Amino acid sequence: MNIFHRMGWGACALIAASVLTSGCTAGGLAVGAAATTGVSVAQERTTRQALTDAEIGITINNSLLNHDRELFVDVSTEVVEGRVLLTGNVSRPKDRVKASEIVWATPDVVELINELEVGGGGGGVQGYAEDVWIATQLRAKLLSDVDVNAINYNIETINQTVHLIGIARNEGELQRVVEIASKVPGVKKVVSHVLTKNDERRVTG
């Protein structure tokens, strides 16, 4: 599976922040922080939280890889305000449990949404291609919609099911995003884990 699709749209937007955990150079730290700040300015979450989310995602992915390369490949991770969404297909029930344990062992995680499927197989190459096509079409539609702040939404598509996580400005915007997603050809189901801007469950520090 393509590493950038596996990590998700939101993680790709913040990928430059990976240098924050690498300890490479002062210049690298500055570039990573600046890139993450640039993205987060347009989002509802704070710059500090965007940086924390990026670090959480990197830590989880590193832990998955260190435990089992196959688990790392099979599990996609999205993080928004400490809320972690796991999607993908794993071979055994114990892999699903292990992924959960890894997430909860990661500092600053406040919620786990485990949507991992067991033994689903992922539909092979054709299924993966369909998922990529759906995600690409949805992202394009959201970016072109003037009534949607697309950068607030992270998308994962698994077996033609669209999983959404992020922060909606209001219920109307969220309903619009879900409707747009449901109308993309090939989509079987839309699962939303999005919170609205004023939801009291949000981590706003």
C-alpha positions in Angstrom: 0.0 0.0 0.0 1.2 3.5 -0.8 2.7 5.0 2.3 1.0 8.4 1.9 -2.4 6.9 1.4 -1.8 4.6 4.4 -1.0 7.6 6.6 -4.0 9.5 5.4 -4.7 13.0 4.0 -4.4 14.9 7.2 -1.1 13.2 8.1 0.3 14.0 4.6 -0.6 17.6 5.1 1.5 17.6 8.2 4.3 15.3 7.0 6.9 18.0 7.3 6.4 18.0 11.1 8.1 14.5 11.2 11.4 16.2 11.8 10.2 17.2 15.2 10.9 13.7 16.4 14.0 13.1 14.3 16.4 15.3 16.2 18.2 16.1 13.0 19.0 19.8 12.8 17.8 23.1 14.0 17.0 24.0 10.4 14.9 20.9 10.0 13.0 21.7 13.2 12.3 25.2 11.9 11.0 23.9 8.5 8.8 21.2 10.1 7.3 23.7 12.6 6.7 26.3 9.9 5.0 23.8 7.6 2.8 22.5 10.3 2.0 26.1 11.4 1.1 27.0 7.9 -1.4 24.2 7.6 -2.9 24.7 11.1 -3.5 28.4 10.7 -6.4 27.5 8.3 -7.7 24.8 10.6 -10.0 25.0 13.6 -7.4 23.3 15.8 -4.6 25.3 17.3 -1.0 25.2 16.0 0.1 23.6 19.3 -2.5 20.8 18.9 -1.6 20.3 15.2 2.0 19.8 16.2 1.0 17.4 19.0 -1.2 15.4 16.6 1.6 15.1 14.1 3.9 13.8 16.9 1.2 11.3 18.0 0.8 10.0 14.5 4.6 9.6 14.0 5.0 7.9 17.4 2.2 5.4 16.6 3.5 4.6 13.2 7.0 4.1 14.6 5.6 1.8 17.2 3.6 -0.2 14.7 6.7 -0.6 12.5 8.9 -1.6 15.4 6.4 -4.2 16.5 5.6 -5.7 13.1 6.2 -4.4 9.6 3.0 -6.1 8.4 0.9 -4.3 11.0 2.5 -1.0 10.1 1.5 -1.5 6.4 -2.0 -2.7 7.2 -3.0 0.1 9.7 -3.8 3.6 8.6 -3.7 6.3 11.3 -5.4 9.7 11.5 -5.1 12.0 14.5 -7.2 15.1 15.2 -6.9 16.8 18.7 -5.6 13.6 20.3 -8.5 11.5 18.8 -6.9 8.6 16.9 -8.8 6.9 14.1 -7.4 3.5 13.0 -8.6 2.0 9.7 -7.5 -0.9 7.5 -7.5 -4.7 7.4 -5.5 -6.9 9.7 -5.0 -10.6 9.6 -5.9 -11.6 13.1 -8.0 -10.4 16.0 -4.9 -10.1 18.2 -3.4 -7.6 15.6 -6.4 -5.4 16.2 -5.9 -5.6 19.9 -2.2 -4.9 19.6 -2.8 -1.8 17.5 -5.1 -0.5 20.2 -2.5 -1.2 22.9 0.1 0.8 20.9 -2.3 3.7 20.5 -3.1 3.9 24.2 0.6 3.6 25.1 1.2 6.8 23.1 1.4 10.1 25.1 -1.4 12.7 24.6 -3.9 10.3 23.1 -7.4 11.2 24.4 -9.6 8.8 22.4 -9.3 5.8 20.2 -11.7 5.0 17.3 -10.7 1.5 16.2 -12.3 0.8 12.8 -9.9 -1.9 11.9 -11.4 -4.9 10.1 -10.1 -8.4 10.7 -9.5 -10.8 7.8 -11.2 -8.6 5.2 -8.3 -8.8 2.8 -8.8 -5.2 1.6 -10.1 -6.3 -1.9 -6.7 -6.7 -3.4 -5.2 -4.4 -6.0 -8.5 -3.6 -7.6 -10.1 -2.8 -4.2 -7.2 -0.5 -3.3 -7.4 1.3 -6.6 -11.1 1.9 -6.0 -10.4 3.3 -2.6 -7.8 5.6 -3.9 -10.1 6.8 -6.6 -12.9 7.5 -4.2 -10.6 9.4 -1.8 -9.2 11.4 -4.6 -12.6 12.3 -6.0 -13.9 13.3 -2.6 -10.9 15.5 -1.7 -11.3 17.3 -5.0 -15.0 17.9 -4.4 -14.5 19.2 -0.9 -11.6 21.5 -2.0 -13.8 23.0 -4.7 -16.8 23.5 -2.5 -16.9 27.1 -1.2 -19.2 26.1 1.7 -16.7 23.6 3.1 -13.4 24.2 4.8 -11.8 21.1 3.4 -8.6 21.3 5.4 -10.6 20.5 8.6 -11.5 17.0 7.3 -9.3 13.9 7.2 -10.4 11.1 5.0 -9.7 7.3 5.0 -11.4 5.0 2.5 -11.3 1.3 3.2 -13.3 -1.2 1.1 -15.4 1.6 -0.4 -16.4 2.9 3.1 -15.4 6.5 3.7 -14.3 7.3 7.2 -14.2 11.0 8.2 -12.6 12.6 11.2 -12.0 16.3 11.8 -13.7 19.5 13.0 -16.7 20.9 11.3 -17.5 24.6 11.6 -21.2 23.7 12.2 -23.7 20.9 11.8 -24.7 22.2 8.4 -21.2 22.0 7.0 -20.8 18.5 8.4 -24.1 17.3 6.8 -22.9 18.8 3.5 -19.6 16.9 3.7 -21.3 13.6 4.5 -23.8 14.2 1.6 -21.0 15.0 -0.8 -19.1 11.8 0.3 -22.2 9.6 -0.1 -22.7 10.8 -3.7 -19.1 9.9 -4.9 -19.5 6.9 -7.3 -18.5 3.6 -5.7 -19.0 4.7 -2.0 -20.9 2.1 -0.1 -21.1 3.9 3.3 -19.9 7.0 5.0 -18.9 6.9 8.7 -18.4 10.2 10.4 -16.3 10.7 13.6 -16.2 14.5 13.0 -16.9 16.9 15.9 -18.4 20.3 15.4 -16.3 23.4 16.4 -18.3 24.0 19.6 -18.4 20.4 20.8 -17.4 20.3 24.4 -15.5 17.1 23.8 -12.8 18.9 21.9 -9.3 19.3 23.2 -8.6 23.0 22.7 -5.4 23.5 24.6 
